[in-house]
Amino acid sequence: MTHFIKTVFALWKRHYFVWKSMFWPSLTSNVFNPLLFLFSFGFGMGSIIETMEVGGQQVSYMSYIIPGMMAYSGMFAASFETSISAFARSHMQSYWDQVLSTPARLYHLLWAEIFWATSKSLFAVVCVMAVGYGFGSIDAGLSILLVLPVMALGCLCFSACGMVATSLARSFDMFSYFFTFWVTPMFIFSGVFFPVTRFPEAVQNFAFCLPMTHLVDIVRVISADLPFDGLAIFYKMAYLVILTAVAYSVAYHKMKKRIFD
């Protein structure tokens, strides 16, 4: 276990130093992108829709979408990092080949990619959260900090799912399927901007299968400082844990077969 932690941390630290050297371009895509959505929908739609219902209580529209944008920013940053960025490191930069020529194993490499993507996406989440506080649109006090471990689990899940896409991709063009049929539906159908219940029943059932839907539900209740159903949240988080484990297992076995067979 100690060897695993040291190896993964060393690989994680390499990603961090690279990120530091490209901080501003990274900030533009992973932080400013969700903030633009937040401002456009928060003020644009917020001028038309004054309040939304959350847990039987009315909250302002800005307060409604900020939790959704926190989840979206984490989902997008994690998905991008373990898909397009990881594919570039493995196929264009030969970084994976260099790592695997050392005593590090494939599972060290994959977990370092996943943990790094989770860390990077949490930074984007915190930036959106700070903007929400600046506008006074987060009702929770210090309890808002409970969002961070929940978002960490969610970002871990999205990172593992992105790694599945990388294990299957043969070129950058393949990621069009990943973003069109996975990332975009979560952005549209997971209750970021309006309740899932406004969709037809078939779409609601589809949305219920998406991890983003459950993550948005949890984050929104915490942000609004509302009482929550502990058992329901447990089931939602258990779903994220199971999906993370399944996605990592698929990515590992696909990548192992692809690299070593």
C-alpha positions, -999 to +999 in steps of 0.1 A: +000+000+000+028+024+008+045+017-025+012+023-043+006+056-026+042+068-032+041+058-069+007+073-076+016+105-057+048+109-077+029+106-110+002+129-097+029+155-088+043+153-123+008+163-136+007+191-111+040+206-122+029+205-158-004+221-149+014+249-131+034+258-162+001+260-182-021+275-155-038+303-174-048+283-205-061+255-182-080+281-161-097+294-193-112+260-204-119+244-170-131+274-149-142+303-172-163+280-194-187+270-166-187+305-153-199+319-186-228+294-185-235+305-149-236+342-158-256+338-190-282+315-176-282+329-141-289+365-152-306+357-185-330+330-173-330+345-138-347+376-151-376+355-164-377+328-137-375+343-103-377+312-081-375+274-083-386+248-059-361+227-041-372+202-014-406+220-011-390+254-006-386+283-030-351+295-039-339+321-064-330+308-099-293+317-093-293+297-061-309+269-081-284+267-109-251+273-090-251+237-075-258+224-110-229+244-124-206+232-097-215+196-107-211+205-144-177+222-140-164+191-121-179+167-146-165+186-176-130+191-162-127+155-151-141+141-183-118+162-205-087+154-184-090+116-186-102+116-222-085+140-246-057+150-223-049+114-212-051+103-248-026+130-258-002+119-231-004+082-241-003+085-279+014+118-287+038+125-259+047+088-252+043+096-215+026+064-207+054+044-224+080+062-203+061+055-171+056+018-179+093+014-186+099+021-149+088-001-119+054+017-120+026-006-131-005+001-153-028+005-123-004+031-108-006+050-140-044+048-143-051+058-107-027+087-110-046+099-141-079+096-123-068+112-090-052+141-110-083+147-130-103+146-097-080+172-081-081+195-112-119+193-114-123+201-077-104+233-083-130+243-109-158+234-085-143+256-058-141+285-082-178+282-091-186+279-054-167+311-047-187+330-073-219+316-057-208+330-024-199+363-040-234+367-053-250+355-020-266+327-038-255+298-015-277+296+016-256+271+035-229+283+059-199+261+067-221+231+058-213+240+022-180+223+028-199+190+028-202+196-010-164+190-014-163+153-005-195+147-024-180+164-055-147+145-050-166+113-053-186+125-083-154+138-100-137+105-093-166+088-111-165+111-141-127+106-143-130+068-143-157+070-170-134+093-191-107+067-188-130+041-203-134+064-233-096+066-236-092+029-234-115+025-264-104+054-285-082+049-315-080+086-325-091+120-312-121+118-335-135+089-313-140+114-285-168+130-305-190+100-294-179+104-258-188+141-256-219+139-277-235+108-261-221+111-225-210+146-215-237+166-234-267+145-222-255+149-186-253+187-191-288+188-206-308+161-189-294+160-153-313+189-138-286+216-141-310+243-153-345+229-145-360+199-127-357+165-144-394+160-137-403+185-165-391+159-191-413+131-204-412+099-183-389+081-207-364+109-205-367+110-167-358+073-166-328+079-188-317+109-166-320+087-135-293+064-150-269+093-154-245+099-124-247+136-129-284+136-119-277+121-085-247+144-079-268+175-087-295+164-064-271+160-034-252+192-041-284+212-045-299+201-012-266+208+007-262+243-010-298+253-002-292+242+035-323+220+034-330+188+054-322+157+034-331+121+034-300+103+046-310+070+031-317+085-003-283+102-003-266+070+007-281+052-023-271+080-047-235+080-034-234+042-035-244+044-072-215+067-078-191+043-060-203+013-080-201+031-113-166+043-104-155+007-096-170-007-128-156+021-150-121+016-136-123-021-140-133-018-177-107+008-184-079-012-167-087-045-186-092-027-219-060-008-215-041-038-203-052-058-234-044-029-257-009-022-243+005-056-235-013-081-258 
